[in-house]
Amino acid sequence: VWEGPVWEFTTTEYLVVDDFESYSGDEGRELFNTWLDGYEDPGNGSQVGHDLPPYVERTAVHSGRQAMPLRYGIDGATHSEASRTFDPVQDWTRGGASTLTLYVYGQADNVGGQFTVKVNGVAKAVEVDFAAESWQEVNVDLASLGVDLQRVASLALSVEGAASGLVLVDDIRLRP
């Protein structure tokens, strides 16, 4: 037996759903290949990502190096939604998760609407100050959705109403 250094470790207080760190401007790794927006859907006024590569936001981030830009209300649309599908489905009960948390950053010139989080197609309206140029923590009580949290197949973020602007989204997490 040899005496060695003492190892230390810490555990996180959350599970990551999406922290937006894996996306790039490289073909096949673009943000809009995972988060589908209103491209080619005239009823959906959303755009995920900036117009030019690497498409992700790298200046205003909650943590890490990147966040997701979400433009809404394009061409006067009153429904703007970005969604992603999980394949395989995810078990959001792991680790005793009870809350979905995400962070939203607004812009001073945004025209706000109703921000909605959808899990497996079930919507929950949440409070977001669209004009706040600071990171806002948004929490959704998962039990209030009434969906099978052991089989989460989709997550969508939407802005409803006569609204337009750009928000940044970062650090979508599951917490106990």
N, C-alpha and C positions, 0 to 999 in steps of 0.2 A: 504494500500500500504506500503510495506516495502522496505527500501533502501537496495540494495545488491551490490555485486561486479560487476564491469563493465566487460562484456564479450568481448573478442576480437577473431577475426577469420581472416584468410587469404584465398584467393583462389589460386589455382594453375594456372600456365600459360600454362598448357598443359593437355591433356587427355592421360591416359596410355593405350597403346595397349598391351604391355607385358613388365614387369619389372623383370621377372624371379624370383620373390620372392616366388611364390606359389609352386615351385617344390621341391621335396625331393627324397631321396632314397627309400621311402616307396612304396610298390607295388601299382600301379595305379596312383602315383603322380610323376613318373619319367618324366624328361624333354622330353625324346624321345617318350613319349606317346602323346604329344601335337605337338612337332616339329618333323615331319617325315624326315628321312634322307635316305641315300643310302642302308640301311640294306635290303638285299635280292633283290637289284636292281643293276645288274652289270654295268649299264650305268650311275650310279650316285655314284661318289666317295666321298661322304660326310659322316661324323659321327657327330651326335649331342651328346654332353656330354662326360665327361671323362669315362674311362673304369670301374671305381669302384664307388659305392655309396658314396656320394649323387649325383654324376654325374655332378652337377653344379660346376662352379668356385666360390670359396669363398675367394680367396686371392686378385686377381686383379679384382676389381669391380668399375664401374663408380659411382654408388650410391646404397644404400641398402646393402644387404648381399650377393647377388648372381649375376652371369652373366652366359651367355650360351657359352660354348666352341663349336666351329665349326671347325672340321678338314675337310680339302679339298684335292683333288687330290690323294686320296687313290688308290693304285694299278695303278697309272698312268692315272687315269680318267681325261678327259678334261672338264667334266661337274660335278659339285658338288653343290647340292641344298638341303637346309632344308626348309620345308614348313609347314604351319599350316593352318587349315581350321577353319572358324568361324561359329558356329551353335548355335544360330541364326546368320544371317548375321549382320554386324555392319554398323552403319551410321557414316561415317567419315566426315560428314558436320557439325556435332554438334559443338556448340561453335565457329562456324566460322573457323574451321580448314582448313588450306590451305597447310600445310607442314607436311610431315612425317619425323621425326627425329629419328636417332638411333646412338649409339656410338659403335665404333669398336676399338679394341686394337690388335696390331700385335705382332709378334715375330721376333727377329733379323735374324733368319735363315729361315724365310719364303721365298718361291719363289712365287712372286705375279702373279696374272692374272687380269681378269676384274671382279670387284665386281658388282653385279646386284641386284636390288630390284624389285620384281614383285608383283603387286597388281591385283588380279583377272586375273592372267595370262599375264598381260601386263608388259613388262620389261623396266626398266630404268637403264642404266649404271651410276655408280657413282664413284667418285675418292676416293680411299683408299690407304694409304701407308701401305702395308702388313708387312713391316719390322719395322714400328714405334712402339716402346714399350711405347706407351702413348695412351690415349683415344682421338679418333678423332670423331668430330661431323660430321655426314653425313646427308644431307638434300635432300629431294625429293619434288619438287613442284607437289602437287597432281593434279592440273589442267593439267599439261603436260602429264599425263597418259591417259587421255581421257576415263576413266572408270566411271561407275555409282558409285559414292562415297557414295551414300545412301544405297548401297547394296554390301558391301565389304564381300566377302565370303572366300578369301584366301590371304595370304601374304607369299612370298618366298624370301629367300636370297640365292644367288648363286655366285659361283666363276667359271669363264669360262677360258679355255686355259690350256696350259702346266704349271700348277701351283701346288704347294703342301705346306702344312703347317697347322697352327692352328691360328685362330683368336678368340677373345672373342667378344661377342655382348651383349649390355646391354641397358636398358632404351629406348625401342621403344615407341615413343610418337607422338601425334598429336598436332600441334601448329597452332595458327592463323597466 
